[in-house]
Amino acid sequence: MKKEERRIQASDLSPEDRVNALGDLRALIELSRRRGALEDIHGADPHLEVGALYELSLRDSYPPLLLFDELKGFGAGKRILMNARFSDIFTGEVSLDGLRKFRASRNKRAGIPPVVVSHGPVLENVQRDDDVDISIFPAAKWHEHDGGAYIGTEVLVIARDPDTGWTNIGTYRVQVQDKKTVSVFIEPGKHGSLIREKWWAQGKHCPMVVCVGQAPVLGMVAGTTLKYGECEFDAAGARLGKPVEVIEGELTGLPIPATAEIAFEGFMPPPSEETRPEGPFAEWPGYYATNAHPEPVVRIGRVYYRNDPILLGQPPAKPTFPGRQPSFAGMAALWDALENAGVPGVKGVWKPLGGGVRFVNVISIEQLFQGHAKMAGLVATGAGPGAYLGRITIVVDEDIDITNPAEVMWALATRWDPKTQTDIIDGCYSGYIDPVVSPEKRAANDITSSRIIIYAVKPWSWREQFPRVNTVEQSYSSAIEAKWKSKLNFLQT
Ligand SMILES: Cc1cc2nc3c(=O)[nH]c(=O)nc-3n(C[C@H](O)[C@H](O)[C@H](O)COP(=O)(O)O)c2cc1C
């Protein structure tokens, strides 16, 4: 089937089909299979082969879902699904207009809290205490130099603030340590890290749920920076227009999605009590920046899973692959943060391919007053969704098409005076996966790096004298195009 034929645009779907696909992994699979947007792959080896096939799929801008069954060593019915997060259905049209629509639909509803139910497919199979054995699931070794098998890549790590009762979900990688133990790598400052530290400060083990197969909407909200104190279950409910159904874990009482494919429950002791070597792991910036190092573990006391469970896989890959177009969620979150901080005139936020969801932020504004561009650049660099690993922020005028790298390059080349229109800020929020944090800084426990803010805008004070742009005026160009249409057929694709 040709690429164009298997693309499922969000706009091709009825609202009902869209909500079903977002809120139910198996509905997404059925829909994608029906539309030719899914490849069934039988007999692959979870040791490196699945990871390599996944990386090959990213050569396509709209990779199909990959559903692996009969994995080597696991037989039929223990499946891995990949590319669910980047399904075309959720991305929509990759344009600023597509992002505006995404933002509008995302922001139109207030959060809807989850509802607790007593039954759910996740309870079809339960392992308790001595019976716990997560080796029955096909955790893959994704990349050659990874330190082991990672069961959690597109994963929910659910924890509750012991003081406020706020439930947080974050996506943090989860490595198999043994049949009953996993390690979780959480960068400092992430909400899951702040919460577990509160439990440890009270002398307690942190209760945790790790869910490794679930509705796509949950993965989407878990991997996006929401406000501190905002619950991802509520955000997922808002996107679905109905509450997410959860059961309560037998040991921790934490919410577990009732339709989850596979979820574990247990407790994370403080590092002073137990750590295990974690990593190295091929990370999304495109490097192995973290060597094997000690990380806290979850001691698993319960495992819940559906019949024929599906493990979700979304391992990192170099952010230059066409299939790794940064998701709208990160761009929308940064745009919201700018507006919430009171920055007016924001016309667009974009993250170009190559910078992943973090490194490069491009912001277009309609300059309204002196210092406005600086306000936008500083807020984007410091705001929650922009701070962590937000290496380069470029502010441009509204006439620049920020989705076109050539336009952004042109703004840099022609409106940016490096000496007078640049801020460099040291000591900013970074993480262990940042390749430029030197071995010396790591040894000194200084996990920070610098930022550059580039104001590639017409300088406010002499903007009226800034040279006129050399391009045919839009309305005249359209009129001429209509008049000479028959001579311009070569422009049709
Ligand atoms: C597929 C995927 C894997 C991720 N892996 C990690 C990870 O291993 N550690 C980490 O700290 N953040 C990781 N992140 C980023 C966090 O999920 C993201 O920063 C999120 O906002 C964290 O939730 P929190 O804001 O509630 O802490 C990952 C994101 C995605 C989408």
The ligand as an SDF file (V2000), in Angstrom:
LIG
                    3D

 31 33  0  0  0  0  0  0  0  0999 V2000
    9.2440    7.9160   25.3410 C   0  0  0  0  0  0  0  0  0  0  0  0
    9.7440    8.8370   26.4390 C   0  0  0  0  0  0  0  0  0  0  0  0
   10.7470    8.4130   27.2960 C   0  0  0  0  0  0  0  0  0  0  0  0
   11.2050    9.2460   28.3240 C   0  0  0  0  0  0  0  0  0  0  0  0
   12.1720    8.8020   29.1790 N   0  0  0  0  0  0  0  0  0  0  0  0
   12.5450    9.5610   30.2450 C   0  0  0  0  0  0  0  0  0  0  0  0
   13.4670    9.0640   31.2220 C   0  0  0  0  0  0  0  0  0  0  0  0
   13.9810    7.9600   31.1210 O   0  0  0  0  0  0  0  0  0  0  0  0
   13.7500    9.8350   32.2900 N   0  0  0  0  0  0  0  0  0  0  0  0
   13.2200   11.1070   32.4460 C   0  0  0  0  0  0  0  0  0  0  0  0
   13.5080   11.7740   33.4340 O   0  0  0  0  0  0  0  0  0  0  0  0
   12.3680   11.6170   31.5120 N   0  0  0  0  0  0  0  0  0  0  0  0
   12.0060   10.8750   30.4310 C   0  0  0  0  0  0  0  0  0  0  0  0
   11.1250   11.3570   29.5130 N   0  0  0  0  0  0  0  0  0  0  0  0
   10.6260   12.7340   29.6440 C   0  0  0  0  0  0  0  0  0  0  0  0
    9.5430   12.8240   30.6810 C   0  0  0  0  0  0  0  0  0  0  0  0
    8.5640   11.8470   30.4700 O   0  0  0  0  0  0  0  0  0  0  0  0
    8.8870   14.1990   30.6430 C   0  0  0  0  0  0  0  0  0  0  0  0
    9.8460   15.1560   31.0410 O   0  0  0  0  0  0  0  0  0  0  0  0
    7.6610   14.2940   31.5160 C   0  0  0  0  0  0  0  0  0  0  0  0
    7.1990   15.6120   31.5260 O   0  0  0  0  0  0  0  0  0  0  0  0
    7.9760   13.8450   32.9340 C   0  0  0  0  0  0  0  0  0  0  0  0
    6.8300   13.9120   33.7240 O   0  0  0  0  0  0  0  0  0  0  0  0
    6.7820   14.9320   34.9470 P   0  0  0  0  0  0  0  0  0  0  0  0
    6.7800   16.3040   34.3010 O   0  0  0  0  0  0  0  0  0  0  0  0
    5.5060   14.6280   35.6180 O   0  0  0  0  0  0  0  0  0  0  0  0
    8.0000   14.6860   35.7460 O   0  0  0  0  0  0  0  0  0  0  0  0
   10.6540   10.5500   28.4820 C   0  0  0  0  0  0  0  0  0  0  0  0
    9.6430   10.9680   27.6180 C   0  0  0  0  0  0  0  0  0  0  0  0
    9.1920   10.1170   26.6120 C   0  0  0  0  0  0  0  0  0  0  0  0
    8.0850   10.6040   25.7100 C   0  0  0  0  0  0  0  0  0  0  0  0
  1  2  1  0
  2  3  1  0
  2 30  2  0
  3  4  2  0
  4  5  1  0
  4 28  1  0
  5  6  2  0
  6  7  1  0
  6 13  1  0
  7  8  2  0
  7  9  1  0
  9 10  1  0
 10 11  2  0
 10 12  1  0
 12 13  2  0
 13 14  1  0
 14 15  1  0
 14 28  1  0
 15 16  1  0
 16 17  1  0
 16 18  1  0
 18 19  1  0
 18 20  1  0
 20 21  1  0
 20 22  1  0
 22 23  1  0
 23 24  1  0
 24 25  2  0
 24 26  1  0
 24 27  1  0
 28 29  2  0
 29 30  1  0
 30 31  1  0
M  END
$$$$
